[in-house]
Amino acid sequence: MSVLAEINGSIETLGYGLSAIGPGIGVGIVFAAYIQATARQPESAGLTRTYLFLGFALSEALALIGFVVPFILN
């Protein structure tokens, strides 16, 4: 029997790709909420910008953790 296809590589790349989906959606939701809040009440843009950066940083921290953990466990 002949081999039709062979897959080489590590599963970490697939794991990181799957772990990046959640933070990507989270960042989109954070920015959408900021834009909506600013459109509804423009004078509160300064206050909600702080929450924008906080939410963005926490969401991106999940992506970085998902990137680093396979290297640590390997």
CHARMM internal coordinates of N, CA and C (Angstrom, degrees):
IC EDIT
DIST 1 N 1 CA 1.4497
DIST 1 CA 1 C 1.5243
ANGL 1 N 1 CA 1 C 108.37
DIST 1 C 2 N 1.3003
ANGL 1 CA 1 C 2 N 117.63
DIHE 1 N 1 CA 1 C 2 N 131.66
DIST 2 N 2 CA 1.4556
ANGL 1 C 2 N 2 CA 121.58
DIHE 1 CA 1 C 2 N 2 CA -179.32
DIST 2 CA 2 C 1.5324
ANGL 2 N 2 CA 2 C 110.90
DIHE 1 C 2 N 2 CA 2 C -92.28
DIST 2 C 3 N 1.3196
ANGL 2 CA 2 C 3 N 114.49
DIHE 2 N 2 CA 2 C 3 N 152.56
DIST 3 N 3 CA 1.4582
ANGL 2 C 3 N 3 CA 120.64
DIHE 2 CA 2 C 3 N 3 CA 179.47
DIST 3 CA 3 C 1.5252
ANGL 3 N 3 CA 3 C 108.46
DIHE 2 C 3 N 3 CA 3 C -87.37
DIST 3 C 4 N 1.3218
ANGL 3 CA 3 C 4 N 116.53
DIHE 3 N 3 CA 3 C 4 N 124.12
DIST 4 N 4 CA 1.4660
ANGL 3 C 4 N 4 CA 120.42
DIHE 3 CA 3 C 4 N 4 CA -179.50
DIST 4 CA 4 C 1.5131
ANGL 4 N 4 CA 4 C 112.18
DIHE 3 C 4 N 4 CA 4 C -84.58
DIST 4 C 5 N 1.2956
ANGL 4 CA 4 C 5 N 116.93
DIHE 4 N 4 CA 4 C 5 N -37.05
DIST 5 N 5 CA 1.4603
ANGL 4 C 5 N 5 CA 120.59
DIHE 4 CA 4 C 5 N 5 CA -179.02
DIST 5 CA 5 C 1.5185
ANGL 5 N 5 CA 5 C 108.49
DIHE 4 C 5 N 5 CA 5 C -149.29
DIST 5 C 6 N 1.3071
ANGL 5 CA 5 C 6 N 115.07
DIHE 5 N 5 CA 5 C 6 N 145.73
DIST 6 N 6 CA 1.4527
ANGL 5 C 6 N 6 CA 120.36
DIHE 5 CA 5 C 6 N 6 CA 178.22
DIST 6 CA 6 C 1.5276
ANGL 6 N 6 CA 6 C 108.00
DIHE 5 C 6 N 6 CA 6 C -131.07
DIST 6 C 7 N 1.3061
ANGL 6 CA 6 C 7 N 115.59
DIHE 6 N 6 CA 6 C 7 N 135.24
DIST 7 N 7 CA 1.4612
ANGL 6 C 7 N 7 CA 121.04
DIHE 6 CA 6 C 7 N 7 CA -179.42
DIST 7 CA 7 C 1.5188
ANGL 7 N 7 CA 7 C 108.29
DIHE 6 C 7 N 7 CA 7 C -109.04
DIST 7 C 8 N 1.3101
ANGL 7 CA 7 C 8 N 115.37
DIHE 7 N 7 CA 7 C 8 N 122.97
DIST 8 N 8 CA 1.4585
ANGL 7 C 8 N 8 CA 121.40
DIHE 7 CA 7 C 8 N 8 CA 176.35
DIST 8 CA 8 C 1.5124
ANGL 8 N 8 CA 8 C 108.92
DIHE 7 C 8 N 8 CA 8 C -117.84
DIST 8 C 9 N 1.3088
ANGL 8 CA 8 C 9 N 116.64
DIHE 8 N 8 CA 8 C 9 N 149.78
DIST 9 N 9 CA 1.4586
ANGL 8 C 9 N 9 CA 120.65
DIHE 8 CA 8 C 9 N 9 CA 178.43
DIST 9 CA 9 C 1.5105
ANGL 9 N 9 CA 9 C 110.40
DIHE 8 C 9 N 9 CA 9 C 133.82
DIST 9 C 10 N 1.3005
ANGL 9 CA 9 C 10 N 114.64
DIHE 9 N 9 CA 9 C 10 N -168.41
DIST 10 N 10 CA 1.4517
ANGL 9 C 10 N 10 CA 118.73
DIHE 9 CA 9 C 10 N 10 CA -179.20
DIST 10 CA 10 C 1.5216
ANGL 10 N 10 CA 10 C 110.07
DIHE 9 C 10 N 10 CA 10 C -118.91
DIST 10 C 11 N 1.2876
ANGL 10 CA 10 C 11 N 115.03
DIHE 10 N 10 CA 10 C 11 N 158.19
DIST 11 N 11 CA 1.4593
ANGL 10 C 11 N 11 CA 121.86
DIHE 10 CA 10 C 11 N 11 CA -177.90
DIST 11 CA 11 C 1.5279
ANGL 11 N 11 CA 11 C 111.56
DIHE 10 C 11 N 11 CA 11 C -78.29
DIST 11 C 12 N 1.3515
ANGL 11 CA 11 C 12 N 117.67
DIHE 11 N 11 CA 11 C 12 N -12.79
DIST 12 N 12 CA 1.4614
ANGL 11 C 12 N 12 CA 120.40
DIHE 11 CA 11 C 12 N 12 CA -179.22
DIST 12 CA 12 C 1.5256
ANGL 12 N 12 CA 12 C 112.07
DIHE 11 C 12 N 12 CA 12 C -61.27
DIST 12 C 13 N 1.3265
ANGL 12 CA 12 C 13 N 116.87
DIHE 12 N 12 CA 12 C 13 N -35.67
DIST 13 N 13 CA 1.4628
ANGL 12 C 13 N 13 CA 119.00
DIHE 12 CA 12 C 13 N 13 CA -179.78
DIST 13 CA 13 C 1.5195
ANGL 13 N 13 CA 13 C 110.89
DIHE 12 C 13 N 13 CA 13 C -65.87
DIST 13 C 14 N 1.2996
ANGL 13 CA 13 C 14 N 116.75
DIHE 13 N 13 CA 13 C 14 N -39.29
DIST 14 N 14 CA 1.4680
ANGL 13 C 14 N 14 CA 119.92
DIHE 13 CA 13 C 14 N 14 CA 176.62
DIST 14 CA 14 C 1.5220
ANGL 14 N 14 CA 14 C 110.45
DIHE 13 C 14 N 14 CA 14 C -67.29
DIST 14 C 15 N 1.3160
ANGL 14 CA 14 C 15 N 116.71
DIHE 14 N 14 CA 14 C 15 N -40.43
DIST 15 N 15 CA 1.4657
ANGL 14 C 15 N 15 CA 120.55
DIHE 14 CA 14 C 15 N 15 CA 178.42
DIST 15 CA 15 C 1.5125
ANGL 15 N 15 CA 15 C 112.13
DIHE 14 C 15 N 15 CA 15 C -62.70
DIST 15 C 16 N 1.3418
ANGL 15 CA 15 C 16 N 116.99
DIHE 15 N 15 CA 15 C 16 N -41.05
DIST 16 N 16 CA 1.4672
ANGL 15 C 16 N 16 CA 118.71
DIHE 15 CA 15 C 16 N 16 CA 178.77
DIST 16 CA 16 C 1.5201
ANGL 16 N 16 CA 16 C 110.76
DIHE 15 C 16 N 16 CA 16 C -68.34
DIST 16 C 17 N 1.2999
ANGL 16 CA 16 C 17 N 117.36
DIHE 16 N 16 CA 16 C 17 N -38.75
DIST 17 N 17 CA 1.4568
ANGL 16 C 17 N 17 CA 119.91
DIHE 16 CA 16 C 17 N 17 CA 177.84
DIST 17 CA 17 C 1.5183
ANGL 17 N 17 CA 17 C 112.06
DIHE 16 C 17 N 17 CA 17 C -60.56
DIST 17 C 18 N 1.3109
ANGL 17 CA 17 C 18 N 116.04
DIHE 17 N 17 CA 17 C 18 N -41.22
DIST 18 N 18 CA 1.4654
ANGL 17 C 18 N 18 CA 119.68
DIHE 17 CA 17 C 18 N 18 CA 177.90
DIST 18 CA 18 C 1.5242
ANGL 18 N 18 CA 18 C 111.80
DIHE 17 C 18 N 18 CA 18 C -71.79
DIST 18 C 19 N 1.3204
ANGL 18 CA 18 C 19 N 116.93
DIHE 18 N 18 CA 18 C 19 N -34.31
DIST 19 N 19 CA 1.4692
ANGL 18 C 19 N 19 CA 118.40
DIHE 18 CA 18 C 19 N 19 CA -179.34
DIST 19 CA 19 C 1.5218
ANGL 19 N 19 CA 19 C 112.25
DIHE 18 C 19 N 19 CA 19 C -76.52
DIST 19 C 20 N 1.3247
ANGL 19 CA 19 C 20 N 118.47
DIHE 19 N 19 CA 19 C 20 N -15.76
DIST 20 N 20 CA 1.4601
ANGL 19 C 20 N 20 CA 120.84
DIHE 19 CA 19 C 20 N 20 CA 178.54
DIST 20 CA 20 C 1.5279
ANGL 20 N 20 CA 20 C 112.45
DIHE 19 C 20 N 20 CA 20 C -83.33
DIST 20 C 21 N 1.3178
ANGL 20 CA 20 C 21 N 117.32
DIHE 20 N 20 CA 20 C 21 N -12.18
DIST 21 N 21 CA 1.4671
ANGL 20 C 21 N 21 CA 120.42
DIHE 20 CA 20 C 21 N 21 CA -179.34
DIST 21 CA 21 C 1.5306
ANGL 21 N 21 CA 21 C 110.59
DIHE 20 C 21 N 21 CA 21 C -67.10
DIST 21 C 22 N 1.3086
ANGL 21 CA 21 C 22 N 117.22
DIHE 21 N 21 CA 21 C 22 N -46.74
DIST 22 N 22 CA 1.4627
ANGL 21 C 22 N 22 CA 121.70
DIHE 21 CA 21 C 22 N 22 CA -177.94
DIST 22 CA 22 C 1.5204
ANGL 22 N 22 CA 22 C 113.55
DIHE 21 C 22 N 22 CA 22 C -60.61
DIST 22 C 23 N 1.3469
ANGL 22 CA 22 C 23 N 118.63
DIHE 22 N 22 CA 22 C 23 N -53.03
DIST 23 N 23 CA 1.4629
ANGL 22 C 23 N 23 CA 118.70
DIHE 22 CA 22 C 23 N 23 CA 177.40
DIST 23 CA 23 C 1.5204
ANGL 23 N 23 CA 23 C 113.43
DIHE 22 C 23 N 23 CA 23 C -62.94
DIST 23 C 24 N 1.3200
ANGL 23 CA 23 C 24 N 117.45
DIHE 23 N 23 CA 23 C 24 N -31.59
DIST 24 N 24 CA 1.4613
ANGL 23 C 24 N 24 CA 119.15
DIHE 23 CA 23 C 24 N 24 CA 176.99
DIST 24 CA 24 C 1.5127
ANGL 24 N 24 CA 24 C 111.82
DIHE 23 C 24 N 24 CA 24 C -64.23
DIST 24 C 25 N 1.3055
ANGL 24 CA 24 C 25 N 116.59
DIHE 24 N 24 CA 24 C 25 N -42.61
DIST 25 N 25 CA 1.4634
ANGL 24 C 25 N 25 CA 120.81
DIHE 24 CA 24 C 25 N 25 CA 176.34
DIST 25 CA 25 C 1.5290
ANGL 25 N 25 CA 25 C 110.00
DIHE 24 C 25 N 25 CA 25 C -66.96
DIST 25 C 26 N 1.3281
ANGL 25 CA 25 C 26 N 116.88
DIHE 25 N 25 CA 25 C 26 N -40.38
DIST 26 N 26 CA 1.4621
ANGL 25 C 26 N 26 CA 120.86
DIHE 25 CA 25 C 26 N 26 CA 179.58
DIST 26 CA 26 C 1.5130
ANGL 26 N 26 CA 26 C 112.74
DIHE 25 C 26 N 26 CA 26 C -62.03
DIST 26 C 27 N 1.3322
ANGL 26 CA 26 C 27 N 117.27
DIHE 26 N 26 CA 26 C 27 N -42.20
DIST 27 N 27 CA 1.4694
ANGL 26 C 27 N 27 CA 120.67
DIHE 26 CA 26 C 27 N 27 CA 178.37
DIST 27 CA 27 C 1.5222
ANGL 27 N 27 CA 27 C 109.94
DIHE 26 C 27 N 27 CA 27 C -64.52
DIST 27 C 28 N 1.3210
ANGL 27 CA 27 C 28 N 117.06
DIHE 27 N 27 CA 27 C 28 N -39.90
DIST 28 N 28 CA 1.4597
ANGL 27 C 28 N 28 CA 119.98
DIHE 27 CA 27 C 28 N 28 CA 177.14
DIST 28 CA 28 C 1.5154
ANGL 28 N 28 CA 28 C 112.72
DIHE 27 C 28 N 28 CA 28 C -61.99
DIST 28 C 29 N 1.3064
ANGL 28 CA 28 C 29 N 116.52
DIHE 28 N 28 CA 28 C 29 N -40.84
DIST 29 N 29 CA 1.4640
ANGL 28 C 29 N 29 CA 120.73
DIHE 28 CA 28 C 29 N 29 CA 178.88
DIST 29 CA 29 C 1.5255
ANGL 29 N 29 CA 29 C 111.15
DIHE 28 C 29 N 29 CA 29 C -67.42
DIST 29 C 30 N 1.3365
ANGL 29 CA 29 C 30 N 117.19
DIHE 29 N 29 CA 29 C 30 N -39.89
DIST 30 N 30 CA 1.4620
ANGL 29 C 30 N 30 CA 120.99
DIHE 29 CA 29 C 30 N 30 CA 179.53
DIST 30 CA 30 C 1.5270
ANGL 30 N 30 CA 30 C 110.82
DIHE 29 C 30 N 30 CA 30 C -62.67
DIST 30 C 31 N 1.3250
ANGL 30 CA 30 C 31 N 117.10
DIHE 30 N 30 CA 30 C 31 N -46.75
DIST 31 N 31 CA 1.4633
ANGL 30 C 31 N 31 CA 119.89
DIHE 30 CA 30 C 31 N 31 CA -179.46
DIST 31 CA 31 C 1.5247
ANGL 31 N 31 CA 31 C 111.39
DIHE 30 C 31 N 31 CA 31 C -69.11
DIST 31 C 32 N 1.3259
ANGL 31 CA 31 C 32 N 117.88
DIHE 31 N 31 CA 31 C 32 N -35.93
DIST 32 N 32 CA 1.4659
ANGL 31 C 32 N 32 CA 120.30
DIHE 31 CA 31 C 32 N 32 CA 177.36
DIST 32 CA 32 C 1.5214
ANGL 32 N 32 CA 32 C 110.88
DIHE 31 C 32 N 32 CA 32 C -63.94
DIST 32 C 33 N 1.3346
ANGL 32 CA 32 C 33 N 116.66
DIHE 32 N 32 CA 32 C 33 N -39.81
DIST 33 N 33 CA 1.4606
ANGL 32 C 33 N 33 CA 120.11
DIHE 32 CA 32 C 33 N 33 CA 178.99
DIST 33 CA 33 C 1.5288
ANGL 33 N 33 CA 33 C 110.79
DIHE 32 C 33 N 33 CA 33 C -67.11
DIST 33 C 34 N 1.3367
ANGL 33 CA 33 C 34 N 116.98
DIHE 33 N 33 CA 33 C 34 N -37.94
DIST 34 N 34 CA 1.4667
ANGL 33 C 34 N 34 CA 119.77
DIHE 33 CA 33 C 34 N 34 CA 178.09
DIST 34 CA 34 C 1.5205
ANGL 34 N 34 CA 34 C 111.16
DIHE 33 C 34 N 34 CA 34 C -65.36
DIST 34 C 35 N 1.3133
ANGL 34 CA 34 C 35 N 116.97
DIHE 34 N 34 CA 34 C 35 N -44.57
DIST 35 N 35 CA 1.4621
ANGL 34 C 35 N 35 CA 120.35
DIHE 34 CA 34 C 35 N 35 CA 179.96
DIST 35 CA 35 C 1.5239
ANGL 35 N 35 CA 35 C 110.43
DIHE 34 C 35 N 35 CA 35 C -63.60
DIST 35 C 36 N 1.3135
ANGL 35 CA 35 C 36 N 116.44
DIHE 35 N 35 CA 35 C 36 N -41.43
DIST 36 N 36 CA 1.4643
ANGL 35 C 36 N 36 CA 119.62
DIHE 35 CA 35 C 36 N 36 CA 179.53
DIST 36 CA 36 C 1.5335
ANGL 36 N 36 CA 36 C 111.01
DIHE 35 C 36 N 36 CA 36 C -66.26
DIST 36 C 37 N 1.3257
ANGL 36 CA 36 C 37 N 117.66
DIHE 36 N 36 CA 36 C 37 N -42.07
DIST 37 N 37 CA 1.4695
ANGL 36 C 37 N 37 CA 120.56
DIHE 36 CA 36 C 37 N 37 CA 179.95
DIST 37 CA 37 C 1.5236
ANGL 37 N 37 CA 37 C 111.01
DIHE 36 C 37 N 37 CA 37 C -66.01
DIST 37 C 38 N 1.3330
ANGL 37 CA 37 C 38 N 117.05
DIHE 37 N 37 CA 37 C 38 N -38.53
DIST 38 N 38 CA 1.4556
ANGL 37 C 38 N 38 CA 120.43
DIHE 37 CA 37 C 38 N 38 CA 179.51
DIST 38 CA 38 C 1.5284
ANGL 38 N 38 CA 38 C 111.22
DIHE 37 C 38 N 38 CA 38 C -70.26
DIST 38 C 39 N 1.3267
ANGL 38 CA 38 C 39 N 116.53
DIHE 38 N 38 CA 38 C 39 N -35.24
DIST 39 N 39 CA 1.4624
ANGL 38 C 39 N 39 CA 119.53
DIHE 38 CA 38 C 39 N 39 CA 178.62
DIST 39 CA 39 C 1.5249
ANGL 39 N 39 CA 39 C 111.28
DIHE 38 C 39 N 39 CA 39 C -69.39
DIST 39 C 40 N 1.3253
ANGL 39 CA 39 C 40 N 116.92
DIHE 39 N 39 CA 39 C 40 N -34.95
DIST 40 N 40 CA 1.4666
ANGL 39 C 40 N 40 CA 119.72
DIHE 39 CA 39 C 40 N 40 CA -179.58
DIST 40 CA 40 C 1.5212
ANGL 40 N 40 CA 40 C 112.47
DIHE 39 C 40 N 40 CA 40 C -75.87
DIST 40 C 41 N 1.3303
ANGL 40 CA 40 C 41 N 116.34
DIHE 40 N 40 CA 40 C 41 N -37.83
DIST 41 N 41 CA 1.4660
ANGL 40 C 41 N 41 CA 120.67
DIHE 40 CA 40 C 41 N 41 CA -176.08
DIST 41 CA 41 C 1.5401
ANGL 41 N 41 CA 41 C 108.67
DIHE 40 C 41 N 41 CA 41 C -142.35
DIST 41 C 42 N 1.3206
ANGL 41 CA 41 C 42 N 117.32
DIHE 41 N 41 CA 41 C 42 N 86.05
DIST 42 N 42 CA 1.4737
ANGL 41 C 42 N 42 CA 120.61
DIHE 41 CA 41 C 42 N 42 CA -173.49
DIST 42 CA 42 C 1.5301
ANGL 42 N 42 CA 42 C 114.30
DIHE 41 C 42 N 42 CA 42 C -61.78
DIST 42 C 43 N 1.3040
ANGL 42 CA 42 C 43 N 118.40
DIHE 42 N 42 CA 42 C 43 N -27.67
DIST 43 N 43 CA 1.4731
ANGL 42 C 43 N 43 CA 119.28
DIHE 42 CA 42 C 43 N 43 CA -177.71
DIST 43 CA 43 C 1.5275
ANGL 43 N 43 CA 43 C 112.48
DIHE 42 C 43 N 43 CA 43 C -72.22
DIST 43 C 44 N 1.3177
ANGL 43 CA 43 C 44 N 118.42
DIHE 43 N 43 CA 43 C 44 N -14.44
DIST 44 N 44 CA 1.4635
ANGL 43 C 44 N 44 CA 120.64
DIHE 43 CA 43 C 44 N 44 CA 178.70
DIST 44 CA 44 C 1.5267
ANGL 44 N 44 CA 44 C 112.30
DIHE 43 C 44 N 44 CA 44 C -95.01
DIST 44 C 45 N 1.3254
ANGL 44 CA 44 C 45 N 118.04
DIHE 44 N 44 CA 44 C 45 N 13.59
DIST 45 N 45 CA 1.4688
ANGL 44 C 45 N 45 CA 121.23
DIHE 44 CA 44 C 45 N 45 CA -176.86
DIST 45 CA 45 C 1.5255
ANGL 45 N 45 CA 45 C 111.93
DIHE 44 C 45 N 45 CA 45 C -62.46
DIST 45 C 46 N 1.3202
ANGL 45 CA 45 C 46 N 117.53
DIHE 45 N 45 CA 45 C 46 N -36.21
DIST 46 N 46 CA 1.4629
ANGL 45 C 46 N 46 CA 120.26
DIHE 45 CA 45 C 46 N 46 CA -179.85
DIST 46 CA 46 C 1.5165
ANGL 46 N 46 CA 46 C 112.59
DIHE 45 C 46 N 46 CA 46 C -65.58
DIST 46 C 47 N 1.3186
ANGL 46 CA 46 C 47 N 116.79
DIHE 46 N 46 CA 46 C 47 N -40.41
DIST 47 N 47 CA 1.4583
ANGL 46 C 47 N 47 CA 120.97
DIHE 46 CA 46 C 47 N 47 CA 179.57
DIST 47 CA 47 C 1.5277
ANGL 47 N 47 CA 47 C 111.50
DIHE 46 C 47 N 47 CA 47 C -70.99
DIST 47 C 48 N 1.3168
ANGL 47 CA 47 C 48 N 116.24
DIHE 47 N 47 CA 47 C 48 N -43.17
DIST 48 N 48 CA 1.4702
ANGL 47 C 48 N 48 CA 118.83
DIHE 47 CA 47 C 48 N 48 CA -177.60
DIST 48 CA 48 C 1.5236
ANGL 48 N 48 CA 48 C 111.80
DIHE 47 C 48 N 48 CA 48 C -74.48
DIST 48 C 49 N 1.3380
ANGL 48 CA 48 C 49 N 118.29
DIHE 48 N 48 CA 48 C 49 N -20.24
DIST 49 N 49 CA 1.4668
ANGL 48 C 49 N 49 CA 120.22
DIHE 48 CA 48 C 49 N 49 CA 177.44
DIST 49 CA 49 C 1.5248
ANGL 49 N 49 CA 49 C 110.72
DIHE 48 C 49 N 49 CA 49 C -64.89
DIST 49 C 50 N 1.3189
ANGL 49 CA 49 C 50 N 116.96
DIHE 49 N 49 CA 49 C 50 N -34.32
DIST 50 N 50 CA 1.4598
ANGL 49 C 50 N 50 CA 120.98
DIHE 49 CA 49 C 50 N 50 CA 176.64
DIST 50 CA 50 C 1.5224
ANGL 50 N 50 CA 50 C 110.56
DIHE 49 C 50 N 50 CA 50 C -61.90
DIST 50 C 51 N 1.3172
ANGL 50 CA 50 C 51 N 116.13
DIHE 50 N 50 CA 50 C 51 N -44.12
DIST 51 N 51 CA 1.4643
ANGL 50 C 51 N 51 CA 120.09
DIHE 50 CA 50 C 51 N 51 CA 178.06
DIST 51 CA 51 C 1.5272
ANGL 51 N 51 CA 51 C 111.30
DIHE 50 C 51 N 51 CA 51 C -68.56
DIST 51 C 52 N 1.3257
ANGL 51 CA 51 C 52 N 116.79
DIHE 51 N 51 CA 51 C 52 N -30.19
DIST 52 N 52 CA 1.4616
ANGL 51 C 52 N 52 CA 120.60
DIHE 51 CA 51 C 52 N 52 CA 176.50
DIST 52 CA 52 C 1.5225
ANGL 52 N 52 CA 52 C 110.57
DIHE 51 C 52 N 52 CA 52 C -61.72
DIST 52 C 53 N 1.3298
ANGL 52 CA 52 C 53 N 116.69
DIHE 52 N 52 CA 52 C 53 N -50.17
DIST 53 N 53 CA 1.4626
ANGL 52 C 53 N 53 CA 119.76
DIHE 52 CA 52 C 53 N 53 CA -179.10
DIST 53 CA 53 C 1.5204
ANGL 53 N 53 CA 53 C 112.18
DIHE 52 C 53 N 53 CA 53 C -66.69
DIST 53 C 54 N 1.3143
ANGL 53 CA 53 C 54 N 117.27
DIHE 53 N 53 CA 53 C 54 N -36.09
DIST 54 N 54 CA 1.4614
ANGL 53 C 54 N 54 CA 120.68
DIHE 53 CA 53 C 54 N 54 CA 177.98
DIST 54 CA 54 C 1.5300
ANGL 54 N 54 CA 54 C 110.89
DIHE 53 C 54 N 54 CA 54 C -65.31
DIST 54 C 55 N 1.3211
ANGL 54 CA 54 C 55 N 116.90
DIHE 54 N 54 CA 54 C 55 N -46.39
DIST 55 N 55 CA 1.4626
ANGL 54 C 55 N 55 CA 120.49
DIHE 54 CA 54 C 55 N 55 CA 178.66
DIST 55 CA 55 C 1.5098
ANGL 55 N 55 CA 55 C 112.35
DIHE 54 C 55 N 55 CA 55 C -65.30
DIST 55 C 56 N 1.3350
ANGL 55 CA 55 C 56 N 116.67
DIHE 55 N 55 CA 55 C 56 N -38.40
DIST 56 N 56 CA 1.4593
ANGL 55 C 56 N 56 CA 120.58
DIHE 55 CA 55 C 56 N 56 CA 178.34
DIST 56 CA 56 C 1.5254
ANGL 56 N 56 CA 56 C 110.80
DIHE 55 C 56 N 56 CA 56 C -64.71
DIST 56 C 57 N 1.3262
ANGL 56 CA 56 C 57 N 116.62
DIHE 56 N 56 CA 56 C 57 N -44.14
DIST 57 N 57 CA 1.4682
ANGL 56 C 57 N 57 CA 120.61
DIHE 56 CA 56 C 57 N 57 CA -178.81
DIST 57 CA 57 C 1.5267
ANGL 57 N 57 CA 57 C 111.55
DIHE 56 C 57 N 57 CA 57 C -64.72
DIST 57 C 58 N 1.3210
ANGL 57 CA 57 C 58 N 116.89
DIHE 57 N 57 CA 57 C 58 N -41.29
DIST 58 N 58 CA 1.4674
ANGL 57 C 58 N 58 CA 119.04
DIHE 57 CA 57 C 58 N 58 CA 179.72
DIST 58 CA 58 C 1.5299
ANGL 58 N 58 CA 58 C 111.71
DIHE 57 C 58 N 58 CA 58 C -68.67
DIST 58 C 59 N 1.3152
ANGL 58 CA 58 C 59 N 117.41
DIHE 58 N 58 CA 58 C 59 N -37.20
DIST 59 N 59 CA 1.4603
ANGL 58 C 59 N 59 CA 120.06
DIHE 58 CA 58 C 59 N 59 CA 177.69
DIST 59 CA 59 C 1.5257
ANGL 59 N 59 CA 59 C 111.47
DIHE 58 C 59 N 59 CA 59 C -67.38
DIST 59 C 60 N 1.3219
ANGL 59 CA 59 C 60 N 116.42
DIHE 59 N 59 CA 59 C 60 N -41.42
DIST 60 N 60 CA 1.4576
ANGL 59 C 60 N 60 CA 119.36
DIHE 59 CA 59 C 60 N 60 CA 179.29
DIST 60 CA 60 C 1.5276
ANGL 60 N 60 CA 60 C 111.68
DIHE 59 C 60 N 60 CA 60 C -70.49
DIST 60 C 61 N 1.3174
ANGL 60 CA 60 C 61 N 117.61
DIHE 60 N 60 CA 60 C 61 N -27.24
DIST 61 N 61 CA 1.4627
ANGL 60 C 61 N 61 CA 119.82
DIHE 60 CA 60 C 61 N 61 CA 176.31
DIST 61 CA 61 C 1.5246
ANGL 61 N 61 CA 61 C 110.35
DIHE 60 C 61 N 61 CA 61 C -63.12
DIST 61 C 62 N 1.3220
ANGL 61 CA 61 C 62 N 117.11
DIHE 61 N 61 CA 61 C 62 N -35.28
DIST 62 N 62 CA 1.4674
ANGL 61 C 62 N 62 CA 119.84
DIHE 61 CA 61 C 62 N 62 CA 176.59
DIST 62 CA 62 C 1.5215
ANGL 62 N 62 CA 62 C 111.10
DIHE 61 C 62 N 62 CA 62 C -64.03
DIST 62 C 63 N 1.3162
ANGL 62 CA 62 C 63 N 117.42
DIHE 62 N 62 CA 62 C 63 N -39.61
DIST 63 N 63 CA 1.4638
ANGL 62 C 63 N 63 CA 120.69
DIHE 62 CA 62 C 63 N 63 CA 178.43
DIST 63 CA 63 C 1.5254
ANGL 63 N 63 CA 63 C 110.80
DIHE 62 C 63 N 63 CA 63 C -65.86
DIST 63 C 64 N 1.3174
ANGL 63 CA 63 C 64 N 117.11
DIHE 63 N 63 CA 63 C 64 N -40.22
DIST 64 N 64 CA 1.4650
ANGL 63 C 64 N 64 CA 119.85
DIHE 63 CA 63 C 64 N 64 CA 179.14
DIST 64 CA 64 C 1.5208
ANGL 64 N 64 CA 64 C 111.43
DIHE 63 C 64 N 64 CA 64 C -68.20
DIST 64 C 65 N 1.3165
ANGL 64 CA 64 C 65 N 117.14
DIHE 64 N 64 CA 64 C 65 N -37.29
DIST 65 N 65 CA 1.4613
ANGL 64 C 65 N 65 CA 120.21
DIHE 64 CA 64 C 65 N 65 CA 176.88
DIST 65 CA 65 C 1.5263
ANGL 65 N 65 CA 65 C 109.70
DIHE 64 C 65 N 65 CA 65 C -64.73
DIST 65 C 66 N 1.3224
ANGL 65 CA 65 C 66 N 116.28
DIHE 65 N 65 CA 65 C 66 N -41.84
DIST 66 N 66 CA 1.4663
ANGL 65 C 66 N 66 CA 119.77
DIHE 65 CA 65 C 66 N 66 CA 177.55
DIST 66 CA 66 C 1.5098
ANGL 66 N 66 CA 66 C 112.44
DIHE 65 C 66 N 66 CA 66 C -64.96
DIST 66 C 67 N 1.3153
ANGL 66 CA 66 C 67 N 118.07
DIHE 66 N 66 CA 66 C 67 N -25.77
DIST 67 N 67 CA 1.4587
ANGL 66 C 67 N 67 CA 121.55
DIHE 66 CA 66 C 67 N 67 CA 178.06
DIST 67 CA 67 C 1.5255
ANGL 67 N 67 CA 67 C 111.76
DIHE 66 C 67 N 67 CA 67 C -80.45
DIST 67 C 68 N 1.3084
ANGL 67 CA 67 C 68 N 117.83
DIHE 67 N 67 CA 67 C 68 N -34.34
DIST 68 N 68 CA 1.4559
ANGL 67 C 68 N 68 CA 122.20
DIHE 67 CA 67 C 68 N 68 CA -173.14
DIST 68 CA 68 C 1.5302
ANGL 68 N 68 CA 68 C 112.68
DIHE 67 C 68 N 68 CA 68 C -86.77
DIST 68 C 69 N 1.3127
ANGL 68 CA 68 C 69 N 117.68
DIHE 68 N 68 CA 68 C 69 N -35.34
DIST 69 N 69 CA 1.4695
ANGL 68 C 69 N 69 CA 121.10
DIHE 68 CA 68 C 69 N 69 CA -174.01
DIST 69 CA 69 C 1.5263
ANGL 69 N 69 CA 69 C 113.28
DIHE 68 C 69 N 69 CA 69 C -59.10
DIST 69 C 70 N 1.3459
ANGL 69 CA 69 C 70 N 121.36
DIHE 69 N 69 CA 69 C 70 N -42.42
DIST 70 N 70 CA 1.4768
ANGL 69 C 70 N 70 CA 118.28
DIHE 69 CA 69 C 70 N 70 CA 177.19
DIST 70 CA 70 C 1.5168
ANGL 70 N 70 CA 70 C 113.44
DIHE 69 C 70 N 70 CA 70 C -61.17
DIST 70 C 71 N 1.3321
ANGL 70 CA 70 C 71 N 117.40
DIHE 70 N 70 CA 70 C 71 N -32.76
DIST 71 N 71 CA 1.4573
ANGL 70 C 71 N 71 CA 118.88
DIHE 70 CA 70 C 71 N 71 CA 177.34
DIST 71 CA 71 C 1.5201
ANGL 71 N 71 CA 71 C 111.93
DIHE 70 C 71 N 71 CA 71 C -70.48
DIST 71 C 72 N 1.3184
ANGL 71 CA 71 C 72 N 116.72
DIHE 71 N 71 CA 71 C 72 N -35.00
DIST 72 N 72 CA 1.4619
ANGL 71 C 72 N 72 CA 120.64
DIHE 71 CA 71 C 72 N 72 CA 178.82
DIST 72 CA 72 C 1.5261
ANGL 72 N 72 CA 72 C 110.63
DIHE 71 C 72 N 72 CA 72 C -70.08
DIST 72 C 73 N 1.3172
ANGL 72 CA 72 C 73 N 116.98
DIHE 72 N 72 CA 72 C 73 N -41.66
DIST 73 N 73 CA 1.4563
ANGL 72 C 73 N 73 CA 120.57
DIHE 72 CA 72 C 73 N 73 CA -178.00
DIST 73 CA 73 C 1.5142
ANGL 73 N 73 CA 73 C 113.37
DIHE 72 C 73 N 73 CA 73 C -75.21
DIST 73 C 74 N 1.3167
ANGL 73 CA 73 C 74 N 116.19
DIHE 73 N 73 CA 73 C 74 N -17.62
DIST 74 N 74 CA 1.4543
ANGL 73 C 74 N 74 CA 120.02
DIHE 73 CA 73 C 74 N 74 CA -179.56
DIST 74 CA 74 C 1.4692
ANGL 74 N 74 CA 74 C 108.99
DIHE 73 C 74 N 74 CA 74 C -81.68
END
COOR INIT
IC SEED 1 N 1 CA 1 C
IC BUILD
